[in-house]
Amino acid sequence: MNNFRTLTLAIELHQKCRKLKAPVYLKDQLNRASSSVALNLGEGRGKRTIKDQGRFFFNAFGSLKETQVILKLVDDCPSSTIKLADITGAHLYRLLQSMGLL
């Protein structure tokens, strides 16, 4: 996984999300959603077939979309965090596209 840029971005995004100040109900959901992006990418990378990988990568994409919405709900969310989420999403989209899943 040393050369899996999408996973690296997802981990960086989760680390930034963990540091944000947000209401408890959003903070908990943000932590779970952003960690789910990285965890699903990591688990999917270990699967043998495109079909199995795709299932996990699609789950990661859904969690990324959830993360992006939560970031928009958080007051004073740094634009750099929103931009990182957008970049991570673009990488994940291209990954799914390159696998012929989109």
Biopython code that builds the backbone (N, CA, C, O; Angstrom):
import numpy as np
from Bio.PDB.StructureBuilder import StructureBuilder

atoms = [
    (1, "MET", "N", (0.816, -1.196, 0.000)),
    (1, "MET", "CA", (0.000, 0.000, 0.000)),
    (1, "MET", "C", (0.857, 1.256, 0.000)),
    (1, "MET", "O", (0.333, 2.364, 0.115)),
    (2, "ASN", "N", (2.139, 1.097, -0.124)),
    (2, "ASN", "CA", (3.036, 2.240, -0.095)),
    (2, "ASN", "C", (2.734, 3.269, -1.179)),
    (2, "ASN", "O", (2.975, 4.461, -0.989)),
    (3, "ASN", "N", (2.204, 2.813, -2.320)),
    (3, "ASN", "CA", (2.000, 3.706, -3.444)),
    (3, "ASN", "C", (0.514, 3.923, -3.727)),
    (3, "ASN", "O", (0.139, 4.112, -4.884)),
    (4, "PHE", "N", (-0.318, 3.902, -2.729)),
    (4, "PHE", "CA", (-1.759, 4.044, -2.883)),
    (4, "PHE", "C", (-2.129, 5.459, -2.446)),
    (4, "PHE", "O", (-2.521, 5.684, -1.301)),
    (5, "ARG", "N", (-2.002, 6.397, -3.364)),
    (5, "ARG", "CA", (-2.183, 7.823, -3.074)),
    (5, "ARG", "C", (-3.563, 8.130, -2.478)),
    (5, "ARG", "O", (-3.684, 8.972, -1.588)),
    (6, "THR", "N", (-4.595, 7.450, -2.969)),
    (6, "THR", "CA", (-5.945, 7.705, -2.479)),
    (6, "THR", "C", (-6.057, 7.383, -0.992)),
    (6, "THR", "O", (-6.692, 8.123, -0.241)),
    (7, "LEU", "N", (-5.446, 6.290, -0.571)),
    (7, "LEU", "CA", (-5.462, 5.930, 0.848)),
    (7, "LEU", "C", (-4.678, 6.949, 1.669)),
    (7, "LEU", "O", (-5.110, 7.330, 2.757)),
    (8, "THR", "N", (-3.554, 7.383, 1.167)),
    (8, "THR", "CA", (-2.753, 8.399, 1.862)),
    (8, "THR", "C", (-3.571, 9.671, 2.073)),
    (8, "THR", "O", (-3.547, 10.255, 3.157)),
    (9, "LEU", "N", (-4.292, 10.097, 1.041)),
    (9, "LEU", "CA", (-5.135, 11.283, 1.161)),
    (9, "LEU", "C", (-6.260, 11.064, 2.167)),
    (9, "LEU", "O", (-6.583, 11.959, 2.949)),
    (10, "ALA", "N", (-6.854, 9.877, 2.146)),
    (10, "ALA", "CA", (-7.952, 9.573, 3.073)),
    (10, "ALA", "C", (-7.472, 9.601, 4.529)),
    (10, "ALA", "O", (-8.182, 10.082, 5.412)),
    (11, "ILE", "N", (-6.295, 9.097, 4.765)),
    (11, "ILE", "CA", (-5.735, 9.126, 6.123)),
    (11, "ILE", "C", (-5.471, 10.566, 6.559)),
    (11, "ILE", "O", (-5.764, 10.943, 7.693)),
    (12, "GLU", "N", (-4.927, 11.351, 5.664)),
    (12, "GLU", "CA", (-4.665, 12.767, 5.965)),
    (12, "GLU", "C", (-5.982, 13.496, 6.247)),
    (12, "GLU", "O", (-6.059, 14.309, 7.169)),
    (13, "LEU", "N", (-7.003, 13.208, 5.463)),
    (13, "LEU", "CA", (-8.312, 13.825, 5.677)),
    (13, "LEU", "C", (-8.870, 13.455, 7.051)),
    (13, "LEU", "O", (-9.367, 14.316, 7.777)),
    (14, "HIS", "N", (-8.786, 12.185, 7.400)),
    (14, "HIS", "CA", (-9.286, 11.762, 8.716)),
    (14, "HIS", "C", (-8.542, 12.473, 9.843)),
    (14, "HIS", "O", (-9.156, 12.895, 10.823)),
    (15, "GLN", "N", (-7.239, 12.606, 9.708)),
    (15, "GLN", "CA", (-6.453, 13.280, 10.748)),
    (15, "GLN", "C", (-6.896, 14.732, 10.906)),
    (15, "GLN", "O", (-6.978, 15.236, 12.026)),
    (16, "LYS", "N", (-7.181, 15.406, 9.793)),
    (16, "LYS", "CA", (-7.660, 16.796, 9.865)),
    (16, "LYS", "C", (-9.062, 16.861, 10.464)),
    (16, "LYS", "O", (-9.365, 17.758, 11.251)),
    (17, "CYS", "N", (-9.912, 15.912, 10.092)),
    (17, "CYS", "CA", (-11.279, 15.890, 10.617)),
    (17, "CYS", "C", (-11.286, 15.694, 12.131)),
    (17, "CYS", "O", (-12.094, 16.294, 12.839)),
    (18, "ARG", "N", (-10.385, 14.855, 12.618)),
    (18, "ARG", "CA", (-10.321, 14.604, 14.061)),
    (18, "ARG", "C", (-9.992, 15.858, 14.848)),
    (18, "ARG", "O", (-10.378, 15.972, 16.011)),
    (19, "LYS", "N", (-9.288, 16.800, 14.239)),
    (19, "LYS", "CA", (-8.857, 18.016, 14.935)),
    (19, "LYS", "C", (-9.894, 19.136, 14.894)),
    (19, "LYS", "O", (-9.744, 20.139, 15.592)),
    (20, "LEU", "N", (-10.939, 18.979, 14.087)),
    (20, "LEU", "CA", (-11.942, 20.037, 13.969)),
    (20, "LEU", "C", (-12.786, 20.153, 15.229)),
    (20, "LEU", "O", (-13.049, 19.171, 15.924)),
    (21, "LYS", "N", (-13.196, 21.365, 15.496)),
    (21, "LYS", "CA", (-14.150, 21.598, 16.572)),
    (21, "LYS", "C", (-15.538, 21.607, 15.941)),
    (21, "LYS", "O", (-15.796, 22.330, 14.978)),
    (22, "ALA", "N", (-16.423, 20.790, 16.504)),
    (22, "ALA", "CA", (-17.785, 20.671, 15.985)),
    (22, "ALA", "C", (-18.689, 20.203, 17.115)),
    (22, "ALA", "O", (-18.216, 19.651, 18.108)),
    (23, "PRO", "N", (-20.002, 20.426, 16.961)),
    (23, "PRO", "CA", (-20.927, 19.888, 17.963)),
    (23, "PRO", "C", (-20.730, 18.375, 18.091)),
    (23, "PRO", "O", (-20.384, 17.701, 17.121)),
    (24, "VAL", "N", (-20.951, 17.861, 19.280)),
    (24, "VAL", "CA", (-20.687, 16.450, 19.572)),
    (24, "VAL", "C", (-21.367, 15.519, 18.572)),
    (24, "VAL", "O", (-20.761, 14.559, 18.096)),
    (25, "TYR", "N", (-22.634, 15.808, 18.257)),
    (25, "TYR", "CA", (-23.360, 14.909, 17.353)),
    (25, "TYR", "C", (-22.751, 14.885, 15.957)),
    (25, "TYR", "O", (-22.792, 13.850, 15.290)),
    (26, "LEU", "N", (-22.191, 15.991, 15.504)),
    (26, "LEU", "CA", (-21.524, 16.010, 14.198)),
    (26, "LEU", "C", (-20.100, 15.476, 14.289)),
    (26, "LEU", "O", (-19.625, 14.805, 13.373)),
    (27, "LYS", "N", (-19.434, 15.767, 15.368)),
    (27, "LYS", "CA", (-18.043, 15.328, 15.549)),
    (27, "LYS", "C", (-17.947, 13.810, 15.516)),
    (27, "LYS", "O", (-17.071, 13.255, 14.852)),
    (28, "ASP", "N", (-18.829, 13.147, 16.219)),
    (28, "ASP", "CA", (-18.829, 11.691, 16.245)),
    (28, "ASP", "C", (-19.076, 11.127, 14.844)),
    (28, "ASP", "O", (-18.374, 10.217, 14.402)),
    (29, "GLN", "N", (-20.065, 11.665, 14.160)),
    (29, "GLN", "CA", (-20.394, 11.190, 12.812)),
    (29, "GLN", "C", (-19.257, 11.486, 11.845)),
    (29, "GLN", "O", (-18.947, 10.662, 10.984)),
    (30, "LEU", "N", (-18.636, 12.647, 11.976)),
    (30, "LEU", "CA", (-17.503, 13.017, 11.117)),
    (30, "LEU", "C", (-16.333, 12.067, 11.321)),
    (30, "LEU", "O", (-15.713, 11.624, 10.354)),
    (31, "ASN", "N", (-16.031, 11.755, 12.569)),
    (31, "ASN", "CA", (-14.926, 10.828, 12.849)),
    (31, "ASN", "C", (-15.192, 9.447, 12.261)),
    (31, "ASN", "O", (-14.296, 8.819, 11.697)),
    (32, "ARG", "N", (-16.436, 8.980, 12.399)),
    (32, "ARG", "CA", (-16.773, 7.650, 11.867)),
    (32, "ARG", "C", (-16.763, 7.651, 10.341)),
    (32, "ARG", "O", (-16.244, 6.719, 9.727)),
    (33, "ALA", "N", (-17.327, 8.681, 9.728)),
    (33, "ALA", "CA", (-17.385, 8.732, 8.264)),
    (33, "ALA", "C", (-15.998, 8.875, 7.657)),
    (33, "ALA", "O", (-15.671, 8.177, 6.698)),
    (34, "SER", "N", (-15.180, 9.766, 8.199)),
    (34, "SER", "CA", (-13.851, 9.988, 7.620)),
    (34, "SER", "C", (-12.937, 8.782, 7.845)),
    (34, "SER", "O", (-12.113, 8.465, 6.987)),
    (35, "SER", "N", (-13.074, 8.115, 8.976)),
    (35, "SER", "CA", (-12.264, 6.906, 9.185)),
    (35, "SER", "C", (-12.732, 5.789, 8.261)),
    (35, "SER", "O", (-11.923, 4.977, 7.811)),
    (36, "SER", "N", (-14.026, 5.742, 7.975)),
    (36, "SER", "CA", (-14.580, 4.715, 7.093)),
    (36, "SER", "C", (-14.008, 4.821, 5.681)),
    (36, "SER", "O", (-13.831, 3.807, 5.007)),
    (37, "VAL", "N", (-13.723, 6.028, 5.235)),
    (37, "VAL", "CA", (-13.116, 6.205, 3.904)),
    (37, "VAL", "C", (-11.788, 5.451, 3.866)),
    (37, "VAL", "O", (-11.562, 4.628, 2.979)),
    (38, "ALA", "N", (-10.924, 5.729, 4.820)),
    (38, "ALA", "CA", (-9.601, 5.098, 4.849)),
    (38, "ALA", "C", (-9.696, 3.589, 5.094)),
    (38, "ALA", "O", (-9.005, 2.802, 4.447)),
    (39, "LEU", "N", (-10.549, 3.202, 6.022)),
    (39, "LEU", "CA", (-10.652, 1.775, 6.359)),
    (39, "LEU", "C", (-11.172, 0.951, 5.184)),
    (39, "LEU", "O", (-10.673, -0.145, 4.930)),
    (40, "ASN", "N", (-12.164, 1.463, 4.471)),
    (40, "ASN", "CA", (-12.685, 0.736, 3.315)),
    (40, "ASN", "C", (-11.674, 0.688, 2.176)),
    (40, "ASN", "O", (-11.586, -0.317, 1.470)),
    (41, "LEU", "N", (-10.918, 1.748, 1.991)),
    (41, "LEU", "CA", (-9.864, 1.721, 0.969)),
    (41, "LEU", "C", (-8.808, 0.676, 1.315)),
    (41, "LEU", "O", (-8.384, -0.100, 0.458)),
    (42, "GLY", "N", (-8.395, 0.663, 2.563)),
    (42, "GLY", "CA", (-7.384, -0.299, 2.996)),
    (42, "GLY", "C", (-7.864, -1.730, 2.862)),
    (42, "GLY", "O", (-7.133, -2.591, 2.371)),
    (43, "GLU", "N", (-9.090, -1.989, 3.295)),
    (43, "GLU", "CA", (-9.610, -3.350, 3.199)),
    (43, "GLU", "C", (-9.836, -3.754, 1.746)),
    (43, "GLU", "O", (-9.540, -4.885, 1.361)),
    (44, "GLY", "N", (-10.353, -2.843, 0.949)),
    (44, "GLY", "CA", (-10.586, -3.145, -0.458)),
    (44, "GLY", "C", (-9.303, -3.441, -1.209)),
    (44, "GLY", "O", (-9.265, -4.298, -2.092)),
    (45, "ARG", "N", (-8.271, -2.732, -0.851)),
    (45, "ARG", "CA", (-6.972, -2.946, -1.511)),
    (45, "ARG", "C", (-6.473, -4.375, -1.305)),
    (45, "ARG", "O", (-5.733, -4.900, -2.137)),
    (46, "GLY", "N", (-6.867, -4.993, -0.221)),
    (46, "GLY", "CA", (-6.427, -6.354, 0.075)),
    (46, "GLY", "C", (-7.259, -7.445, -0.586)),
    (46, "GLY", "O", (-6.944, -8.629, -0.466)),
    (47, "LYS", "N", (-8.321, -7.048, -1.283)),
    (47, "LYS", "CA", (-9.175, -8.042, -1.937)),
    (47, "LYS", "C", (-8.589, -8.432, -3.297)),
    (47, "LYS", "O", (-7.904, -7.642, -3.948)),
    (48, "ARG", "N", (-8.876, -9.671, -3.706)),
    (48, "ARG", "CA", (-8.281, -10.211, -4.929)),
    (48, "ARG", "C", (-8.996, -9.798, -6.205)),
    (48, "ARG", "O", (-8.351, -9.529, -7.219)),
    (49, "THR", "N", (-10.313, -9.745, -6.167)),
    (49, "THR", "CA", (-11.043, -9.491, -7.406)),
    (49, "THR", "C", (-11.486, -8.035, -7.499)),
    (49, "THR", "O", (-11.662, -7.354, -6.488)),
    (50, "ILE", "N", (-11.661, -7.576, -8.738)),
    (50, "ILE", "CA", (-12.148, -6.214, -8.985)),
    (50, "ILE", "C", (-13.519, -6.032, -8.330)),
    (50, "ILE", "O", (-13.804, -4.980, -7.757)),
    (51, "LYS", "N", (-14.354, -7.046, -8.417)),
    (51, "LYS", "CA", (-15.693, -6.965, -7.834)),
    (51, "LYS", "C", (-15.621, -6.736, -6.322)),
    (51, "LYS", "O", (-16.317, -5.875, -5.786)),
    (52, "ASP", "N", (-14.783, -7.506, -5.647)),
    (52, "ASP", "CA", (-14.631, -7.337, -4.199)),
    (52, "ASP", "C", (-14.010, -5.984, -3.857)),
    (52, "ASP", "O", (-14.460, -5.301, -2.937)),
    (53, "GLN", "N", (-12.977, -5.605, -4.602)),
    (53, "GLN", "CA", (-12.359, -4.293, -4.371)),
    (53, "GLN", "C", (-13.378, -3.183, -4.568)),
    (53, "GLN", "O", (-13.485, -2.260, -3.760)),
    (54, "GLY", "N", (-14.127, -3.296, -5.668)),
    (54, "GLY", "CA", (-15.098, -2.261, -6.001)),
    (54, "GLY", "C", (-16.131, -2.048, -4.918)),
    (54, "GLY", "O", (-16.520, -0.911, -4.649)),
    (55, "ARG", "N", (-16.582, -3.119, -4.293)),
    (55, "ARG", "CA", (-17.574, -3.005, -3.214)),
    (55, "ARG", "C", (-17.035, -2.121, -2.086)),
    (55, "ARG", "O", (-17.738, -1.239, -1.592)),
    (56, "PHE", "N", (-15.795, -2.360, -1.688)),
    (56, "PHE", "CA", (-15.198, -1.565, -0.610)),
    (56, "PHE", "C", (-14.907, -0.133, -1.066)),
    (56, "PHE", "O", (-15.095, 0.816, -0.306)),
    (57, "PHE", "N", (-14.448, 0.014, -2.310)),
    (57, "PHE", "CA", (-14.147, 1.353, -2.809)),
    (57, "PHE", "C", (-15.423, 2.186, -2.960)),
    (57, "PHE", "O", (-15.402, 3.393, -2.719)),
    (58, "PHE", "N", (-16.534, 1.554, -3.358)),
    (58, "PHE", "CA", (-17.812, 2.268, -3.409)),
    (58, "PHE", "C", (-18.269, 2.671, -2.010)),
    (58, "PHE", "O", (-18.806, 3.763, -1.827)),
    (59, "ASN", "N", (-18.063, 1.800, -1.021)),
    (59, "ASN", "CA", (-18.389, 2.164, 0.365)),
    (59, "ASN", "C", (-17.547, 3.355, 0.811)),
    (59, "ASN", "O", (-18.048, 4.256, 1.484)),
    (60, "ALA", "N", (-16.278, 3.358, 0.439)),
    (60, "ALA", "CA", (-15.397, 4.481, 0.767)),
    (60, "ALA", "C", (-15.913, 5.761, 0.118)),
    (60, "ALA", "O", (-15.888, 6.827, 0.733)),
    (61, "PHE", "N", (-16.379, 5.656, -1.119)),
    (61, "PHE", "CA", (-16.891, 6.824, -1.844)),
    (61, "PHE", "C", (-18.139, 7.373, -1.141)),
    (61, "PHE", "O", (-18.295, 8.587, -1.013)),
    (62, "GLY", "N", (-19.019, 6.487, -0.691)),
    (62, "GLY", "CA", (-20.201, 6.931, 0.050)),
    (62, "GLY", "C", (-19.834, 7.629, 1.348)),
    (62, "GLY", "O", (-20.421, 8.653, 1.697)),
    (63, "SER", "N", (-18.870, 7.079, 2.055)),
    (63, "SER", "CA", (-18.415, 7.698, 3.307)),
    (63, "SER", "C", (-17.741, 9.037, 3.049)),
    (63, "SER", "O", (-17.843, 9.956, 3.861)),
    (64, "LEU", "N", (-17.054, 9.147, 1.918)),
    (64, "LEU", "CA", (-16.418, 10.417, 1.554)),
    (64, "LEU", "C", (-17.488, 11.468, 1.310)),
    (64, "LEU", "O", (-17.343, 12.608, 1.751)),
    (65, "LYS", "N", (-18.554, 11.107, 0.620)),
    (65, "LYS", "CA", (-19.642, 12.055, 0.369)),
    (65, "LYS", "C", (-20.284, 12.493, 1.688)),
    (65, "LYS", "O", (-20.616, 13.666, 1.865)),
    (66, "GLU", "N", (-20.455, 11.549, 2.603)),
    (66, "GLU", "CA", (-20.992, 11.878, 3.922)),
    (66, "GLU", "C", (-20.056, 12.846, 4.648)),
    (66, "GLU", "O", (-20.512, 13.817, 5.252)),
    (67, "THR", "N", (-18.778, 12.587, 4.591)),
    (67, "THR", "CA", (-17.784, 13.462, 5.209)),
    (67, "THR", "C", (-17.873, 14.870, 4.633)),
    (67, "THR", "O", (-17.819, 15.851, 5.374)),
    (68, "GLN", "N", (-18.007, 14.970, 3.318)),
    (68, "GLN", "CA", (-18.075, 16.291, 2.680)),
    (68, "GLN", "C", (-19.295, 17.082, 3.164)),
    (68, "GLN", "O", (-19.194, 18.286, 3.400)),
    (69, "VAL", "N", (-20.424, 16.431, 3.311)),
    (69, "VAL", "CA", (-21.622, 17.130, 3.782)),
    (69, "VAL", "C", (-21.440, 17.585, 5.226)),
    (69, "VAL", "O", (-21.799, 18.710, 5.574)),
    (70, "ILE", "N", (-20.891, 16.727, 6.053)),
    (70, "ILE", "CA", (-20.669, 17.104, 7.455)),
    (70, "ILE", "C", (-19.733, 18.310, 7.537)),
    (70, "ILE", "O", (-19.960, 19.220, 8.334)),
    (71, "LEU", "N", (-18.689, 18.318, 6.717)),
    (71, "LEU", "CA", (-17.762, 19.453, 6.722)),
    (71, "LEU", "C", (-18.479, 20.755, 6.379)),
    (71, "LEU", "O", (-18.134, 21.814, 6.903)),
    (72, "LYS", "N", (-19.471, 20.676, 5.504)),
    (72, "LYS", "CA", (-20.245, 21.876, 5.162)),
    (72, "LYS", "C", (-21.158, 22.309, 6.301)),
    (72, "LYS", "O", (-21.524, 23.480, 6.394)),
    (73, "LEU", "N", (-21.526, 21.377, 7.160)),
    (73, "LEU", "CA", (-22.384, 21.694, 8.305)),
    (73, "LEU", "C", (-21.610, 22.267, 9.484)),
    (73, "LEU", "O", (-22.188, 22.915, 10.357)),
    (74, "VAL", "N", (-20.296, 22.029, 9.510)),
    (74, "VAL", "CA", (-19.458, 22.493, 10.616)),
    (74, "VAL", "C", (-19.138, 23.975, 10.420)),
    (74, "VAL", "O", (-18.611, 24.377, 9.383)),
    (75, "ASP", "N", (-19.466, 24.778, 11.434)),
    (75, "ASP", "CA", (-19.144, 26.203, 11.379)),
    (75, "ASP", "C", (-17.633, 26.393, 11.355)),
    (75, "ASP", "O", (-16.899, 25.699, 12.059)),
    (76, "ASP", "N", (-17.189, 27.313, 10.561)),
    (76, "ASP", "CA", (-15.769, 27.688, 10.501)),
    (76, "ASP", "C", (-14.851, 26.535, 10.097)),
    (76, "ASP", "O", (-13.704, 26.471, 10.539)),
    (77, "CYS", "N", (-15.345, 25.635, 9.269)),
    (77, "CYS", "CA", (-14.489, 24.553, 8.775)),
    (77, "CYS", "C", (-13.453, 25.163, 7.831)),
    (77, "CYS", "O", (-13.820, 25.887, 6.906)),
    (78, "PRO", "N", (-12.177, 24.887, 8.047)),
    (78, "PRO", "CA", (-11.146, 25.454, 7.181)),
    (78, "PRO", "C", (-11.337, 25.026, 5.726)),
    (78, "PRO", "O", (-11.634, 23.866, 5.440)),
    (79, "SER", "N", (-11.163, 25.974, 4.821)),
    (79, "SER", "CA", (-11.313, 25.657, 3.399)),
    (79, "SER", "C", (-10.290, 24.615, 2.957)),
    (79, "SER", "O", (-10.537, 23.870, 2.009)),
    (80, "SER", "N", (-9.151, 24.556, 3.630)),
    (80, "SER", "CA", (-8.132, 23.562, 3.269)),
    (80, "SER", "C", (-8.626, 22.138, 3.535)),
    (80, "SER", "O", (-8.261, 21.211, 2.812)),
    (81, "THR", "N", (-9.451, 21.960, 4.565)),
    (81, "THR", "CA", (-10.011, 20.639, 4.867)),
    (81, "THR", "C", (-11.064, 20.270, 3.830)),
    (81, "THR", "O", (-11.118, 19.127, 3.377)),
    (82, "ILE", "N", (-11.889, 21.222, 3.459)),
    (82, "ILE", "CA", (-12.894, 20.977, 2.418)),
    (82, "ILE", "C", (-12.203, 20.648, 1.096)),
    (82, "ILE", "O", (-12.631, 19.752, 0.368)),
    (83, "LYS", "N", (-11.141, 21.373, 0.796)),
    (83, "LYS", "CA", (-10.394, 21.122, -0.448)),
    (83, "LYS", "C", (-9.766, 19.725, -0.424)),
    (83, "LYS", "O", (-9.792, 19.022, -1.434)),
    (84, "LEU", "N", (-9.212, 19.322, 0.700)),
    (84, "LEU", "CA", (-8.623, 17.985, 0.817)),
    (84, "LEU", "C", (-9.690, 16.913, 0.611)),
    (84, "LEU", "O", (-9.426, 15.892, -0.024)),
    (85, "ALA", "N", (-10.881, 17.135, 1.139)),
    (85, "ALA", "CA", (-11.979, 16.187, 0.931)),
    (85, "ALA", "C", (-12.339, 16.109, -0.547)),
    (85, "ALA", "O", (-12.594, 15.024, -1.068)),
    (86, "ASP", "N", (-12.362, 17.251, -1.221)),
    (86, "ASP", "CA", (-12.666, 17.274, -2.648)),
    (86, "ASP", "C", (-11.593, 16.548, -3.466)),
    (86, "ASP", "O", (-11.912, 15.813, -4.400)),
    (87, "ILE", "N", (-10.347, 16.753, -3.119)),
    (87, "ILE", "CA", (-9.235, 16.090, -3.818)),
    (87, "ILE", "C", (-9.299, 14.579, -3.586)),
    (87, "ILE", "O", (-9.110, 13.791, -4.512)),
    (88, "THR", "N", (-9.566, 14.192, -2.350)),
    (88, "THR", "CA", (-9.699, 12.762, -2.033)),
    (88, "THR", "C", (-10.837, 12.152, -2.836)),
    (88, "THR", "O", (-10.703, 11.052, -3.373)),
    (89, "GLY", "N", (-11.948, 12.858, -2.919)),
    (89, "GLY", "CA", (-13.080, 12.388, -3.705)),
    (89, "GLY", "C", (-12.746, 12.243, -5.175)),
    (89, "GLY", "O", (-13.161, 11.277, -5.815)),
    (90, "ALA", "N", (-12.004, 13.190, -5.716)),
    (90, "ALA", "CA", (-11.609, 13.117, -7.124)),
    (90, "ALA", "C", (-10.708, 11.910, -7.369)),
    (90, "ALA", "O", (-10.861, 11.212, -8.371)),
    (91, "HIS", "N", (-9.778, 11.664, -6.465)),
    (91, "HIS", "CA", (-8.901, 10.495, -6.593)),
    (91, "HIS", "C", (-9.700, 9.199, -6.521)),
    (91, "HIS", "O", (-9.466, 8.267, -7.291)),
    (92, "LEU", "N", (-10.633, 9.154, -5.601)),
    (92, "LEU", "CA", (-11.452, 7.951, -5.435)),
    (92, "LEU", "C", (-12.345, 7.729, -6.659)),
    (92, "LEU", "O", (-12.529, 6.597, -7.106)),
    (93, "TYR", "N", (-12.890, 8.809, -7.190)),
    (93, "TYR", "CA", (-13.712, 8.717, -8.394)),
    (93, "TYR", "C", (-12.885, 8.171, -9.561)),
    (93, "TYR", "O", (-13.327, 7.276, -10.280)),
    (94, "ARG", "N", (-11.690, 8.717, -9.738)),
    (94, "ARG", "CA", (-10.813, 8.240, -10.825)),
    (94, "ARG", "C", (-10.404, 6.791, -10.610)),
    (94, "ARG", "O", (-10.267, 6.043, -11.578)),
    (95, "LEU", "N", (-10.209, 6.383, -9.368)),
    (95, "LEU", "CA", (-9.882, 4.996, -9.075)),
    (95, "LEU", "C", (-11.015, 4.084, -9.526)),
    (95, "LEU", "O", (-10.778, 3.086, -10.207)),
    (96, "LEU", "N", (-12.239, 4.422, -9.151)),
    (96, "LEU", "CA", (-13.391, 3.628, -9.560)),
    (96, "LEU", "C", (-13.555, 3.622, -11.074)),
    (96, "LEU", "O", (-13.894, 2.601, -11.673)),
    (97, "GLN", "N", (-13.310, 4.769, -11.677)),
    (97, "GLN", "CA", (-13.417, 4.872, -13.126)),
    (97, "GLN", "C", (-12.355, 4.021, -13.822)),
    (97, "GLN", "O", (-12.648, 3.362, -14.819)),
    (98, "SER", "N", (-11.146, 4.030, -13.313)),
    (98, "SER", "CA", (-10.060, 3.254, -13.930)),
    (98, "SER", "C", (-10.292, 1.755, -13.821)),
    (98, "SER", "O", (-9.761, 0.975, -14.612)),
    (99, "MET", "N", (-11.085, 1.361, -12.839)),
    (99, "MET", "CA", (-11.413, -0.049, -12.653)),
    (99, "MET", "C", (-12.625, -0.452, -13.500)),
    (99, "MET", "O", (-13.040, -1.611, -13.480)),
    (100, "GLY", "N", (-13.184, 0.494, -14.236)),
    (100, "GLY", "CA", (-14.352, 0.229, -15.061)),
    (100, "GLY", "C", (-15.622, 0.102, -14.256)),
    (100, "GLY", "O", (-16.579, -0.533, -14.699)),
    (101, "LEU", "N", (-15.645, 0.697, -13.080)),
    (101, "LEU", "CA", (-16.810, 0.592, -12.200)),
    (101, "LEU", "C", (-17.733, 1.799, -12.288)),
    (101, "LEU", "O", (-18.807, 1.802, -11.686)),
    (102, "LEU", "N", (-17.332, 2.814, -13.022)),
    (102, "LEU", "CA", (-18.182, 3.995, -13.231)),
    (102, "LEU", "C", (-18.322, 4.244, -14.717)),
    (102, "LEU", "O", (-18.996, 5.190, -15.124)),
]
sb = StructureBuilder()
sb.init_structure("model")
sb.init_model(0)
sb.init_chain("A")
sb.init_seg("    ")
for serial, (resi, resn, name, xyz) in enumerate(atoms, 1):
    if name == "N":
        sb.init_residue(resn, " ", resi, " ")
    sb.init_atom(name, np.array(xyz, "f"), 0.0, 1.0, " ", f" {name:<3s}", serial, name[0])
structure = sb.get_structure()
